[in-house]
Amino acid sequence: MGNIALPPLIFKKAETNSGPRHKKLKKKSFNHHEIRHLIEKFVIEQHYQTNSQRLFPEPQYEARPSSNPLQSYKNSQNNLETLQKEI
């Protein structure tokens, strides 16, 4: 197969650095009012997150040793039997 000649228009369009893809992106510049607003928003969110954790802490599940391991085992067996009967 020989080389296929492409029309020169295609090359001209590809070589030019104009168009939306080649525009330089401007960095977003904030004025001091916007910066202040963003900082206040961030501080408020942090405040609510820490307070919600204090008011509604994640439950801590710990394996507590029972005073009577044999009794607790019997209770769990009884609970299991009653559940099986209900089903």
C-alpha positions, 0 to 999 in steps of 0.5 A: 500500500502506498502513502495516502495523500491527505489534504493540507487543510487537516495539517493546518488545523492540527498545527494551530494552537488556537481554540478552546483546548489551547487556551491557558487556564487562568488560576482562580484568584480569590478576593479577601471576602471570598477567602474569609467566607471559605475559612468561616465555612470550614471552621463551622463544618469542623466545629459541627463535626467535632461537636456531633462526635462529642454528642453522639460518640460511636459506640465502643463495643468491648468484650467485657469479662462477665462475673460468671462465665458459666452463667453467661454461657447458659444464658446465651444458650437459653436465648439461642433455644428460645430463638430457635423455638420462635422460628 
